[in-house]
């Protein structure tokens, strides 16, 4: 067990998105190491009840609620505790730049994670990134800010964590291919001609992982793997041609790296996000923890197959958006977020998700001379409006 440290010596943690799947698992990890990790700030979008319970349990310096309309309820729940309450995008950015915070783990779902992540980079915080959309939308911008500030970004996604671990101690010029593994989701073996009958509940039933609703739908469409390809391009500085996706139904090998001498490194483990979460917080150390272990006596086979881009067009669209560059990845992400939200509300069919994304890319993707945060915000907003208008559900 690590030695106990003083409050000033413990790693100060800001958790953006504490009430979601990654956020709650991060707090489970923090509970294992109270002598090494200090939760200084917590944020959520709108789940006041859970955020308040977390704040009472961990006693951070401040909490922030993204939905400013919920600020009053949160203040009431934490009255008398001495915990500062912040709200809105400004509140998230203030929490992410708080003095005493060393590491910002960004588990906010979607585009909303970009602004506080950029603020944290500017403030010199270490970034543990679980929000893939930040790099999908603004990979070049984030990479530029990291280089300018000398910042550190460690991926939390299981696939990118696996690649990160495989690259430790390896010269980058020796890397031949990054191989992202994919479970294939719940519909890997389901005939494509039946996809128009896929229900919300069926799409939310992942065979291996326990995740939030949005990322579970992304797994069902395989958009999550497309987003991860774009993320990998920026995390590891590798061009698209050297990134490969391979379907691996067991989700035991989380990803691999092939090297120029013909050798391949793979990182293996049970499907449990607490392991990559902890690694991002403790790198370069590994702290002993009671996370589940592989049972080698039960592991009989590891299967692999190429992804079917006709059956899962979202993956193809992500590849195309990465190659087009400009605002295309931002449009891809916004259209996907808007379409998935409609599907979760049962306003569109499963097969409409890629159709809406393709339409948005065709109408809105641009290659401006220079990408800025404002350009990306505008592309995001215009894309969301288009997706809603295409299905007559209004713009509010």
GIWO-V852417 format. One record per pair of residues at least 4 apart in sequence whose ideal C-beta (glycine too) atoms are under 6 Angstrom apart, sorted by the first residue. I is the first residue (numbers start at 1). GAP is how many residues later the second one is. Records with the same first field share a line. If there is no record, write none. Layout:
# GIWO-V852417
I->GAP ; GAP
This chain:
# GIWO-V852417
2->34
4->31
5->4 ; 5
10->26 ; 28
11->26 ; 91 ; 92
12->26 ; 28 ; 88 ; 89 ; 90
13->24 ; 26 ; 90
14->26 ; 27 ; 81 ; 82 ; 87 ; 90
15->8 ; 11 ; 27 ; 90
16->27 ; 90 ; 92 ; 100
17->6 ; 90 ; 91
18->5 ; 24 ; 26 ; 36
19->4 ; 25 ; 28 ; 31 ; 32
20->87 ; 192
21->190 ; 191
22->85 ; 108
23->84
25->248 ; 249 ; 252
26->79 ; 251
29->245 ; 248 ; 249
30->7 ; 9
32->257
33->4
39->19 ; 21
40->20 ; 21 ; 58 ; 60 ; 61
41->19 ; 21 ; 54 ; 57
42->12 ; 13 ; 18 ; 21
43->21 ; 49 ; 52
44->7
45->21 ; 22
46->21 ; 24
47->4
48->4 ; 22 ; 25 ; 26
51->12
52->25 ; 26
55->8 ; 23 ; 28
62->22 ; 24 ; 33
63->20 ; 22
64->22 ; 27 ; 28 ; 31
65->5 ; 6 ; 9 ; 22
66->26
68->19 ; 20
70->4
71->16
74->11
75->10
78->5
86->5 ; 8
87->4
89->26
92->24
93->23 ; 26
96->8 ; 20 ; 23 ; 24
97->22 ; 26
103->23 ; 25
104->16 ; 21 ; 23
105->23
106->7 ; 11 ; 23 ; 25
107->23
108->4 ; 5 ; 23
109->105
110->23 ; 227
111->22 ; 26 ; 269
113->4 ; 18 ; 21
114->20 ; 23 ; 24
117->17
120->5
121->24 ; 28 ; 30
126->26
127->26
128->26 ; 28 ; 152
129->24 ; 26 ; 27
130->26
132->4 ; 95 ; 99
133->4 ; 200
135->4 ; 7 ; 96 ; 99
136->91 ; 94 ; 193 ; 197
137->193 ; 196 ; 239
138->4 ; 238
139->95
143->91
146->5 ; 7
154->126 ; 129
155->5 ; 6 ; 9 ; 80
156->120 ; 121 ; 124
158->96 ; 118
159->21 ; 69 ; 95 ; 96
160->75
161->115 ; 118
162->92 ; 93 ; 105
163->15 ; 92 ; 94
165->102
166->91 ; 99 ; 101
170->4
174->85 ; 86
176->82 ; 83 ; 84
177->65 ; 67 ; 81
178->54 ; 60 ; 65 ; 79
179->65 ; 67 ; 77
180->48 ; 65 ; 75
181->65 ; 67 ; 72 ; 74
182->43 ; 63 ; 65
183->25 ; 68
184->4 ; 63 ; 65
185->34 ; 35
186->19 ; 20 ; 21 ; 34
187->33
190->4
192->119
195->155 ; 156
196->153 ; 155
198->4 ; 5 ; 152
200->146
203->14 ; 17
204->12
206->10 ; 13
208->43 ; 63
209->62
211->4 ; 5
213->131
214->126
215->9
217->123
218->5 ; 6
219->5
221->93 ; 132
222->90 ; 92 ; 93
223->91 ; 113
225->20 ; 90
226->88 ; 89 ; 92
229->14
230->92 ; 99
231->4
232->4 ; 11
238->4
240->82
245->62
246->58
247->58 ; 60
248->5 ; 56
249->54
250->52
251->20
252->16
253->13 ; 15
254->13
256->8 ; 10
257->8
258->6
259->4
269->6
270->22 ; 24
272->19 ; 20
273->4
274->17
275->16
278->4
279->4
282->5
307->8
308->4
309->6 ; 7
313->41
314->40
317->40 ; 41
321->7 ; 8 ; 11
324->4 ; 41
326->40 ; 41
327->4 ; 38 ; 39 ; 52
328->37
330->46 ; 49 ; 50
331->4 ; 29 ; 30 ; 33 ; 34 ; 48 ; 52
334->46 ; 49 ; 50
335->4 ; 21 ; 22 ; 25 ; 48 ; 52
336->4 ; 21
338->46 ; 49
339->14 ; 17 ; 48
342->5 ; 6
343->5 ; 10
348->4
352->4
356->31
360->4 ; 23 ; 26
361->4
364->18 ; 19
368->7
371->4
385->10
388->5 ; 7
